[in-house]
Amino acid sequence: MERSRSTTTHLNASERAVTMGVFDGVHRGHQALLAETVRVADAHGYAPTALTFDPHPSALFAPARTPLLLSTMDERTALLRKHGVTDVIIAPFDRALAALTPDEFVKQWLVDRLRARFVIVGDDFRFGCDRSGDTAFLRRAGQTHGFETVTVAPVFVDGVPCRSTIIRQMLTGGQVESAQTLLGRPFTLTGTIAHGRKLGRTIGFPTANLQTAPGILVPGAGVYAGRATVAGATHLAAISIGTNPTVTPGADALRTVEAFLLDFGGDIYGETLTITFDRFLRGTEKYDSLDTLVAQMHRDVARVRNKA
């Protein structure tokens, strides 16, 4: 039997309204599923529950093609709960789970473990071995096992479907504002402030070097306007992602995520930092001199401050 983790306030819930999926990023499409789950649960007195999977299924079937994720498991759980579910069940996506037939999955997870009375999924939801189960199968299974299947139509924003894959493409291209429209919130990165090369302080721009969790997507190279939250306080920030070609030329230079916090001068090494990306300002460039780079950084900071 697979073991599952849960973050739940209804440990002994007798009946549930369940939505399920990977929910990477918990974007506006996912939010529509969650809203319907909460609506159904409230109408019938059930526990609104999200069943999610970790790791991403691609990690099992195609490790080389596993996408960089939009959120850590902790962030995903927090977002699911923020949008109304009281119970988050994390199923380990391993070979045993992947081998379950649709009928076995329904019986073991939805019926025996979760006691689902409603199952809420997207129109194109697939599950079970070889993705052979669909919404039609769920409806038939529900007639046998006593639950009702509710489907939710895909969500489009300005004609663009809300999908994690599309959001990843946007972020990789630096399109943080477009990604925000599909996420329903600005994209954020959270990590630990690590010691870097400390070059920024020598030119008047000390930066916080963010060490992110493995497997998490980092937006494309460039300079961004955003905010940085550390030790309970939020500051405007100029964020640089790239290899700093002016000061560290060469193909072997490592990519860094650095944030210059405006009007801040504290020592925050080792602290947890959350960076919020509001706008793309410019691409990375190699300048002829440090003086030219510093002049550009002053212009970047002025744009962040003035929200230009």
C-alpha positions in Angstrom: 0.0 0.0 0.0 1.3 3.5 -0.9 1.9 5.9 2.0 0.5 9.4 1.8 1.2 12.6 3.6 -1.5 15.0 4.6 -2.0 18.5 5.9 -5.5 18.3 7.1 -8.0 19.7 9.6 -10.4 16.9 9.0 -8.4 13.9 9.8 -11.5 11.7 10.3 -13.7 13.4 7.7 -16.5 10.9 6.9 -17.3 12.5 3.5 -15.3 14.7 1.1 -15.5 16.7 -2.0 -12.2 15.9 -3.7 -10.3 17.6 -6.5 -7.0 16.1 -7.8 -4.0 16.9 -9.9 -0.4 18.0 -9.7 -1.5 21.7 -9.2 2.0 23.1 -10.0 1.8 26.8 -9.4 -1.9 26.7 -8.4 -2.8 29.0 -11.3 -6.2 30.4 -12.2 -7.2 27.2 -13.9 -6.5 25.3 -10.7 -8.2 28.0 -8.7 -11.4 27.4 -10.7 -11.3 23.7 -9.6 -10.7 24.7 -6.0 -13.5 27.2 -6.0 -15.9 24.6 -7.3 -14.7 22.1 -4.8 -15.2 24.5 -1.9 -18.7 25.4 -3.3 -19.8 21.8 -3.5 -18.3 21.0 -0.1 -20.0 23.9 1.6 -23.3 23.0 0.0 -23.2 19.5 1.4 -21.2 19.8 4.6 -18.2 17.9 3.2 -14.5 18.5 3.8 -13.0 20.3 0.7 -10.0 18.2 -0.2 -7.1 18.4 -2.7 -5.3 15.3 -3.7 -2.0 16.1 -5.2 1.1 14.1 -6.3 4.8 14.4 -5.5 7.1 14.1 -7.3 5.9 15.3 -10.7 4.9 12.3 -12.8 7.6 13.1 -15.4 10.2 12.4 -12.8 9.2 8.7 -12.9 8.5 8.3 -16.6 10.9 10.8 -18.3 13.4 12.1 -15.8 15.3 14.0 -18.4 12.2 15.9 -19.4 10.9 16.6 -15.9 9.9 20.3 -16.0 11.2 22.8 -13.5 8.4 23.5 -11.1 6.6 26.7 -10.3 6.4 26.0 -6.6 7.8 23.8 -3.9 5.6 21.3 -2.2 5.3 23.5 0.8 4.3 26.5 -1.4 1.8 24.4 -3.3 0.2 23.2 -0.1 0.0 26.7 1.3 -1.6 28.0 -2.0 -4.1 25.1 -2.1 -5.2 25.9 1.4 -5.3 29.7 0.7 -7.8 28.9 -2.0 -10.2 27.2 0.4 -9.4 23.5 0.8 -9.0 22.4 4.3 -7.3 19.0 3.6 -4.3 18.5 1.3 -3.4 14.9 0.7 0.0 14.3 -0.9 0.2 11.0 -2.8 3.7 9.7 -3.6 3.8 9.3 -7.3 5.8 6.1 -7.5 5.7 3.0 -9.7 3.1 1.3 -7.5 0.7 4.3 -7.9 1.5 4.7 -11.6 0.6 1.0 -12.2 -2.9 1.3 -10.7 -5.7 0.8 -13.2 -8.3 3.5 -13.2 -10.7 1.2 -11.2 -8.0 0.4 -8.7 -7.1 4.1 -8.2 -10.8 5.0 -7.7 -11.3 2.2 -5.2 -8.1 2.6 -3.2 -7.8 6.4 -3.1 -11.2 8.0 -3.8 -13.4 5.5 -2.1 -11.4 3.7 0.6 -9.0 6.4 1.7 -10.8 9.7 1.0 -14.5 8.6 1.1 -15.2 11.0 -1.7 -18.8 12.0 -2.4 -18.0 14.5 -5.1 -14.9 14.4 -7.4 -14.1 17.7 -9.2 -11.8 17.6 -12.1 -11.0 19.4 -15.4 -12.7 18.3 -18.6 -9.5 16.8 -19.9 -8.4 15.0 -16.7 -6.7 11.6 -17.2 -5.5 9.2 -14.6 -4.6 5.6 -14.0 -2.1 3.3 -15.7 -1.3 4.7 -19.2 -3.6 7.6 -18.5 -6.5 5.3 -19.5 -9.1 6.8 -17.1 -11.0 9.9 -18.0 -14.1 11.8 -16.9 -16.5 9.4 -18.5 -14.9 6.6 -16.5 -15.2 8.6 -13.3 -18.9 9.2 -13.9 -19.5 5.5 -14.4 -17.3 4.6 -11.3 -19.3 7.1 -9.3 -22.5 5.4 -10.0 -21.0 2.2 -8.6 -19.2 3.7 -5.6 -21.6 6.5 -4.6 -19.9 9.7 -5.7 -20.7 12.3 -8.2 -18.3 13.7 -10.8 -18.2 17.4 -11.6 -16.2 18.7 -14.5 -14.8 22.3 -14.8 -14.1 23.9 -18.1 -10.6 25.1 -19.0 -9.8 28.7 -18.0 -8.6 31.2 -20.6 -7.2 34.7 -20.0 -7.2 36.9 -23.1 -7.5 33.8 -25.2 -4.5 32.1 -23.5 -5.2 28.8 -21.7 -4.1 28.7 -18.0 -1.6 25.9 -18.1 1.6 25.3 -16.0 3.5 24.6 -19.2 2.6 27.9 -20.8 3.5 29.8 -17.5 6.9 28.1 -17.5 7.5 29.3 -21.1 6.5 32.8 -20.2 8.8 32.9 -17.2 11.7 31.4 -19.1 11.3 34.2 -21.6 11.2 36.9 -18.9 7.5 37.6 -19.3 6.7 37.8 -15.7 3.7 40.2 -16.2 2.1 37.8 -18.7 2.7 34.9 -16.3 1.1 36.9 -13.5 -2.2 37.1 -15.5 -2.3 33.3 -15.7 -1.2 32.7 -12.1 -3.5 35.3 -10.6 -0.6 36.7 -8.6 3.0 37.7 -9.2 5.5 34.9 -9.5 7.8 34.5 -6.4 11.0 32.7 -5.5 11.9 31.7 -2.0 15.2 30.6 -0.7 18.1 31.2 1.6 20.4 34.2 1.3 23.9 32.8 0.7 27.3 34.3 0.6 28.2 35.3 -3.0 31.3 37.0 -4.5 30.5 40.2 -2.7 31.2 42.3 -5.8 28.1 44.3 -5.5 29.1 46.0 -2.3 32.4 47.2 -3.9 30.4 49.2 -6.5 27.7 50.5 -4.1 25.1 47.9 -4.8 25.2 45.1 -2.2 22.9 42.3 -3.2 21.3 39.4 -1.5 22.3 36.2 -3.3 19.3 33.9 -3.4 19.9 30.1 -3.2 16.7 28.5 -4.5 15.4 25.0 -4.0 16.5 22.3 -6.5 14.1 21.8 -9.4 12.4 25.1 -9.1 12.1 27.3 -12.2 14.0 30.6 -12.2 12.9 33.3 -14.7 15.0 34.0 -17.7 18.1 36.2 -17.6 17.5 39.9 -17.2 16.9 42.7 -14.7 13.5 42.8 -13.0 11.6 45.2 -10.8 10.0 43.6 -7.8 10.0 43.2 -4.0 12.0 41.3 -1.5 10.6 40.1 1.8 12.9 39.2 4.6 12.6 39.1 8.4 9.0 40.2 8.2 9.6 43.3 6.1 9.1 44.0 2.4 11.4 46.3 0.3 11.4 47.4 -3.3 14.1 45.5 -5.1 16.0 45.4 -8.3 16.5 41.8 -9.2 19.3 40.5 -11.5 19.3 37.0 -13.0 22.3 35.9 -15.1 26.0 35.4 -15.2 27.1 39.1 -14.7 29.1 39.2 -18.0 30.7 42.5 -17.2 32.4 41.3 -14.0 32.6 37.6 -14.7 33.0 37.1 -18.4 33.3 33.5 -19.8 31.1 30.6 -20.6 31.7 28.9 -17.3 30.3 31.7 -15.2 27.5 30.5 -12.9 24.0 32.0 -13.1 22.9 33.8 -10.0 19.7 35.4 -8.6 20.6 38.6 -6.8 18.4 41.2 -5.3 19.4 44.8 -4.4 17.0 45.9 -1.7 16.3 49.6 -1.8 16.8 51.6 1.3 18.1 48.6 3.3 21.5 48.0 4.8 21.1 45.1 7.2 23.0 41.8 7.5 20.7 39.1 6.4 23.0 36.2 5.4 21.3 32.9 6.2 17.8 34.4 6.3 14.9 33.2 4.2 14.1 35.6 1.4 11.1 35.8 -0.9 11.5 37.7 -4.2 8.3 38.8 -6.0 8.7 39.6 -9.7 6.6 42.6 -10.8 8.1 43.7 -14.2 10.8 42.9 -16.6 13.1 45.9 -17.0 15.8 44.8 -19.5 18.0 42.0 -20.7 21.5 41.4 -19.4 24.3 43.2 -21.2 28.1 43.2 -21.1 29.4 46.7 -20.5 32.8 48.1 -21.5 33.6 49.3 -17.9 32.4 49.1 -14.4 31.5 52.8 -14.5 29.1 52.1 -17.4 27.6 49.2 -15.5 27.2 51.3 -12.3 25.5 54.1 -14.3 23.0 51.6 -15.7 22.3 50.1 -12.3 21.5 53.6 -11.0 18.9 53.9 -13.8 17.5 50.5 -13.0 17.0 51.4 -9.4 15.4 54.7 -10.3 12.9 52.8 -12.5 12.1 50.4 -9.6 11.6 53.2 -7.2 9.4 55.2 -9.6 7.6 52.1 -10.9 8.6 53.1 -14.5 
